[in-house]
Amino acid sequence: MIYSTDVEKMTCVAKGAYHGPAPIPEEGKWVQAKEIKDISGLTHGIGWCAPQQGTCKLTLNVKDGIIQEALVETIGCSGMTHSAAMASEILIGKTLLEALNTDLVCDAINTAMRELFLQIVYGRTQTAFSEGGLPIGGGLEDLGKGLRSQIGTMYATKLKGPRYLEMAEGYVTRVALDKDDQIIGYEFVHLGKMMAAIKKGVDANEALKKASGTYGRFSEEAGAVRFIDPREE
């Protein structure tokens, strides 16, 4: 350590009481975090690239400062999917500090890492008051059956109106319109469930039927006058 001459000449004054950092909530405990290994928690967050052409939702499950589980979901940019593949390999096993200072390939993923780092080290995680936190695998719960991200995709023009393309329930196949041509319901296919059934040997057409459902007033009895394919009509 190198000190300036002015500091060398100073009289030494004793420091008063030291109480350490303020405790933060972590998995049902109050922790005075002094090192990276003192940090635990599961949380979610989003990041975006500089031109804001895509976004990443990142979920991390951290135990004793080490990233044990990572869920990387991206939307809006084709290159981000490949970046997410690489980031999934890069993140696991790293400390929070290592991950923060590692190039995660895509700026949206890097930004998500930054935002999650702030949440986690300040004790603002989803598991702050959950004793023991979530087990490794808790990050998959957001995906539900079929392990598929929940995506909302809608398209609309002033001339032709809205088109529902994908909802939380799944891929929209038909939209129900009433007598005023307003949307009153839709038919969907849960692609995750359909693919799971096909992998088990179920015929593709049968799997499609079993994974299909409707939402809203999707029937003539309920007021639907006609049904359209939102991608073709």
C-alpha positions in Angstrom: 0.0 0.0 0.0 1.4 3.4 -1.0 0.3 6.5 1.1 0.8 10.1 0.2 3.1 12.2 2.3 0.1 14.2 3.7 -1.5 11.0 4.9 1.8 9.7 6.4 2.1 12.9 8.6 -1.5 12.6 9.9 -2.2 11.6 13.6 -3.7 8.2 13.9 -7.3 8.3 15.3 -9.1 5.1 16.4 -12.1 4.0 14.4 -15.3 3.7 16.4 -17.7 0.7 16.6 -18.1 -1.4 13.5 -21.5 -3.1 13.1 -20.9 -4.6 9.6 -23.2 -4.3 6.6 -27.0 -4.1 7.1 -28.5 -7.6 7.1 -30.5 -8.6 4.0 -33.2 -11.3 3.7 -32.0 -14.5 2.1 -34.1 -17.7 1.9 -35.7 -17.1 5.3 -32.7 -15.7 7.1 -31.2 -12.3 7.8 -27.6 -12.3 6.4 -24.8 -9.8 6.8 -23.3 -10.4 3.3 -19.5 -9.7 3.3 -18.5 -12.0 0.5 -20.0 -13.5 -2.6 -20.4 -16.9 -0.9 -22.8 -15.2 1.6 -25.4 -14.7 -1.2 -28.2 -17.0 -2.0 -31.6 -16.7 -3.7 -33.7 -17.3 -6.8 -35.0 -14.4 -8.9 -36.1 -13.3 -12.4 -35.3 -10.3 -14.4 -35.2 -8.9 -17.9 -32.5 -7.3 -20.0 -32.4 -5.5 -23.4 -29.8 -4.7 -26.0 -28.6 -1.2 -26.9 -30.9 -0.9 -30.0 -33.7 -2.5 -28.0 -34.5 -5.0 -30.7 -34.7 -7.9 -28.4 -35.1 -8.9 -24.8 -34.0 -11.6 -22.4 -35.8 -12.9 -19.3 -33.2 -14.5 -17.1 -33.9 -16.7 -14.0 -31.1 -17.6 -11.7 -31.0 -19.9 -8.6 -28.0 -19.0 -6.5 -26.7 -21.1 -3.6 -23.8 -19.9 -1.5 -22.7 -17.4 -4.2 -22.7 -20.1 -7.0 -25.2 -20.1 -9.9 -26.7 -23.6 -9.7 -29.6 -23.1 -12.1 -30.2 -20.8 -15.1 -33.2 -20.4 -17.3 -32.5 -18.1 -20.3 -35.5 -17.0 -22.4 -35.2 -14.6 -25.4 -37.5 -13.0 -27.9 -37.2 -10.5 -30.7 -33.9 -11.4 -32.3 -32.8 -14.6 -34.1 -29.2 -14.3 -33.0 -30.3 -14.2 -29.4 -31.4 -17.8 -29.4 -27.8 -18.9 -30.1 -26.5 -16.5 -27.6 -28.9 -18.0 -25.0 -27.6 -21.5 -25.8 -24.0 -20.3 -25.1 -25.1 -18.4 -22.0 -26.7 -21.4 -20.5 -23.4 -23.2 -20.6 -21.4 -20.2 -19.4 -23.6 -19.2 -16.4 -23.9 -22.4 -14.4 -21.1 -23.0 -11.8 -19.9 -19.5 -11.9 -20.0 -17.1 -8.9 -22.3 -14.1 -9.2 -19.2 -11.9 -9.6 -17.7 -14.1 -12.3 -21.0 -14.1 -14.2 -21.4 -10.3 -13.9 -17.9 -9.9 -15.4 -18.3 -12.5 -18.2 -19.4 -11.8 -21.7 -22.7 -13.6 -22.0 -22.6 -13.2 -25.8 -25.7 -11.0 -26.2 -26.1 -7.6 -24.6 -29.7 -8.3 -23.6 -28.5 -11.3 -21.6 -25.6 -9.2 -20.1 -28.1 -6.5 -19.1 -30.4 -9.1 -17.5 -27.4 -10.5 -15.6 -26.7 -6.9 -14.3 -30.2 -6.4 -13.2 -30.4 -9.7 -11.5 -27.1 -9.1 -9.7 -28.5 -6.0 -8.2 -31.7 -7.8 -7.0 -29.8 -10.7 -5.5 -27.0 -8.8 -3.7 -29.6 -6.4 -2.2 -31.8 -9.2 -1.0 -34.7 -8.5 -3.3 -35.1 -12.1 -4.6 -38.3 -14.1 -5.0 -37.1 -16.4 -2.2 -36.0 -13.7 0.3 -38.4 -14.9 2.9 -38.8 -18.5 1.9 -37.0 -20.8 4.3 -34.3 -22.7 2.4 -35.3 -21.0 -0.9 -36.3 -23.2 -3.8 -34.6 -26.5 -4.8 -32.6 -26.7 -7.9 -35.3 -27.1 -10.6 -37.5 -24.4 -9.3 -36.7 -22.3 -12.3 -38.6 -24.7 -14.5 -41.9 -24.1 -12.8 -42.4 -20.9 -14.9 -42.5 -23.1 -18.0 -45.2 -25.4 -16.9 -46.1 -28.7 -18.7 -44.2 -29.2 -21.9 -41.4 -26.9 -20.7 -42.3 -24.1 -23.2 -42.0 -20.4 -22.5 -45.2 -18.4 -22.2 -45.3 -16.1 -25.3 -47.8 -13.5 -26.3 -47.8 -12.6 -30.0 -50.4 -10.3 -31.5 -50.4 -8.4 -34.8 -52.8 -5.7 -35.9 -53.3 -3.1 -38.6 -55.7 -0.2 -38.7 -57.2 -1.5 -41.9 -57.8 -5.1 -41.0 -57.7 -5.1 -37.1 -56.0 -7.5 -34.6 -54.8 -11.0 -35.0 -54.1 -13.2 -32.0 -51.2 -15.5 -33.0 -50.0 -17.0 -29.7 -51.3 -16.7 -26.1 -50.2 -18.2 -22.8 -52.3 -21.2 -23.5 -50.5 -21.9 -26.8 -50.4 -21.4 -30.6 -53.7 -19.9 -31.8 -55.3 -21.8 -34.7 -58.6 -20.0 -35.1 -60.3 -16.9 -33.8 -64.0 -16.5 -33.2 -65.8 -13.4 -34.4 -69.3 -12.2 -33.4 -71.9 -10.5 -35.7 -69.9 -7.2 -35.4 -66.6 -8.9 -36.4 -65.2 -8.5 -32.9 -63.0 -11.2 -31.4 -64.9 -13.1 -28.7 -62.8 -16.3 -28.3 -60.0 -18.4 -29.8 -58.9 -21.9 -30.4 -55.3 -23.0 -29.5 -52.8 -25.8 -29.5 -50.5 -26.3 -26.5 -47.4 -27.3 -28.5 -45.5 -28.5 -25.4 -48.2 -31.0 -24.5 -48.6 -32.0 -28.2 -44.9 -32.8 -28.7 -44.8 -34.7 -25.4 -47.7 -36.9 -26.5 -46.1 -37.5 -29.9 -42.8 -38.5 -28.2 -44.8 -41.1 -26.2 -46.1 -42.7 -29.5 -49.4 -41.0 -29.8 -50.5 -40.4 -33.4 -49.8 -36.8 -34.5 -53.4 -36.0 -35.4 -54.6 -37.5 -32.1 -52.0 -35.6 -30.1 -53.1 -32.4 -31.9 -56.7 -33.0 -30.9 -55.8 -33.8 -27.3 -53.6 -30.7 -26.9 -56.2 -28.4 -28.4 -58.6 -26.2 -26.4 -60.6 -23.0 -26.6 -60.9 -19.8 -24.6 -63.8 -17.3 -24.4 -67.0 -17.7 -26.4 -65.7 -20.0 -29.0 -68.9 -21.6 -30.3 -71.9 -20.6 -32.4 -74.1 -21.1 -29.3 -72.1 -18.5 -27.5 -72.5 -15.9 -30.2 -69.7 -16.8 -32.7 -70.8 -16.1 -36.3 -67.6 -17.2 -38.0 -64.1 -18.5 -37.3 -61.0 -17.3 -39.1 -57.4 -18.5 -39.3 -55.4 -15.5 -38.0 -52.4 -16.3 -40.2 -54.3 -16.8 -43.4 -57.5 -14.7 -43.3 
